[in-house]
């Protein structure tokens, strides 16, 4: 990766930590796939936009209904646990 890309990723990670009040290092727990049968959804204030069959990095299991995830564009947000499938 170039220095510019590295700095951009660091900036996005800092913004995520500030927005979600996330403390500590960002560790990927596992990867999960969005159910291909689900409808695609736009993201909201803190929700991640969903695309069918997309592979997401799981950052934190927040509660029984939502998971904090990161997509391939390094965007962070909550995803309903009901639409996620284990890999």
Phi, psi and omega in degrees: 000149178279164180298321180296316180294323180295317179293324179296317178296319178298319179296317179296321178295320177295318178298320177299313181298323179288314184294319184261005182051047182265124181251150179093186181278154181269110180244136177276119180283314180196178174242143179224160181248141174288133182305124179297341181272352182282161176276145179288141183231147174282153177282158177244209181301310180237009180262143180274137176295141183251135172236140182302133176075004181289141177266126181241147173274128178272122180265319183203138171271100188284315177202190183290341185255335186228152176232139175272120187230168175229137179263185184292341177269012181062031172268141182247152176173174179274145178228136177298132182294336182294335182262006183259141178238138177290151177273000000 
